[in-house]
Amino acid sequence: MSLGRKNAIAINGGTNDIGNISTKRNETLVIMTQFIQKYNNTNIVFVNIPQTHDLPKDSRTKLDIQAFNAKLSKSATLFSHVPLVKIIFNRKYYTKYDLQLNNAGKELLAKLIASQIDKPVVTSTELKS
């Protein structure tokens, strides 16, 4: 695969498997980091896992989402070409079931991702010069 500065990749996950014990979140972050290192001259945008509004604040799933998002944020800061879009949307951007983004939420997310894609890639070698 040949990717460069004119290309963009948005990596966005969901909440479906985040609370599943068999989910290997650390392994996922390792794979994502390897991908970022391989394509260090490409615009890559991370999108954090959105919180759901259907569970109590102290639910295992919500705590797992917070933990994963913290690790994801830390990973993104290690690379100058990987901004993180944080989905911290209030309830009005979700469907009536509180799990998925509604049309307004999807549009807002698309705008946030697009705003990051418009920024040029700065590679680590350029930062040193």
Order of alpha helices (4+ residues) and beta strands (2+ residues): beta-alpha-beta-alpha-beta-alpha-alpha
